[in-house]
Amino acid sequence: MKKILLGVGLLILLFVYGCQQTTSEGNIAKTEVQFIGDQKVLVESKIVEDDFYTYSLHYPEIEAEEWNKEITEWVEGRLHRFLHEVSSLRTKDVHWQFELHIDFEMFHLSERFISMKMRESKFLGGANTEQRTVTFNFDRIEKRFLELSDVFQKRSNYLQTLSELSYEKLMDIPEMQELVWDEHFQSGIDPFEENFAAFTIDENKLHLFFQHYQVGPRSVGAPSIEIEVEEISSLLNNKYASLFLNEKQHDENEQIENEPMVTLDVTEPHPDKKQVALTFDDGPHPTYTSQVLDILSQYEARATFFVLGNRIEFHPELLIRMMQEGHEIGNHSWSHPKFTNLTEQEILSQLNKTTAEIEKVVGQQEIIVRPPYGDTNEFVQQLIPYPIITWTVDTEDWKSRDRDQIIQAVKEQVFDGAIILMHDIYPSTVAALDEAIDWLIEENYELVTVSELLVRNNDEALEAGSVYSSYKK
Ligand code: ZN
């Protein structure tokens, strides 16, 4: 993605060319339309000069109301403070211009997420310009600003890792090398949230910005470091990990590239934990599937989605999200017929069309199949060229449509190695999920995909045409 940086260079250009709207002599207020990818940005520029001070403000407006409010308030707050400081200082005999400059740098802008850095430079006299860096990371779907702790798995020791990586990378900066024993440096990268509060995300990096004096004396300025996604991938929260990857824009008319998605966060098996595989059939559903994904992501839980081929083309983004967040996608036929009523050709067509559709969206992968209704017989089994997955715990969520009954079914029937059947097309299933997962984790269960459950301990690979309903020890 293209980055835009408005700094001194543009400031000069604005003076020369940008006077479309002049508020009073020498002052400029201007809105410029820019596109970053397919996202429209209105860049607001305000430049004011009077006898005592100069200020220039550059900040973006995006089609995201909460975002605009926060950014505008921050900019206005900084300006207000500056004008107040100027008014208390201007009574003195000063021979310089007070200055305030605010500009921004966009690191990520998509329909889902915005990551931006803003920099303030202020001169109120004396030898130095005060600098401050703030960052704004915004989830456009949930309409909220993210802290660093949102981006990482809650139980991971990400602060320690960031502290160590900061040490390593800051030592690559020549001016920093003599500061190894400096106490600023030591405390400025201690593993505390506030030391890493200024961060941005782009396609494959986490950027950390240190403030003036945070990691050393003025001479080292306000350094920043870049951390590659590979260095922290096992610590990232699945939900936001996908932001580090090249997001593809899915235009209705756009051909989706047939390349495998990268799956982050491959968890190591825990020999001391019990395992269970949650499975969700009949989606993707525009509302409930994404809610299921949100809940799974809060718990770093993985699951398997047996999707219907005829729904994929309407919601390819949901399959992409499943893959990016480490879930497994299985084939649940094209249109949900009973396989035992079909001919050989009809069965193969139901399966192959769906597999082709899955591959088109997320790339080739090992496919597992769940026949609709789990309905199968010997004839069907010998036809299906993939492992066949049924279940051991039926929550009957399609029948009860009752949150408490679904939770109860899980609690009563689950065991180490079980496959649990649910459907990501009912609000009652979504409503039950939070408590059910919370309980499973309390009971020392690890939530894994079907393939992970079945091939744990490096058992032999799954066989085409065999039926699996749980992990057999
Ligand atoms: Zn089904």
Boltz pocket constraint, residues with backbone or C-beta under 6 A from the ligand:
constraints:
  - pocket:
      binder: B
      contacts: [[A, 281], [A, 282], [A, 332], [A, 336], [A, 371], [A, 372], [A, 373]]
      max_distance: 6.0
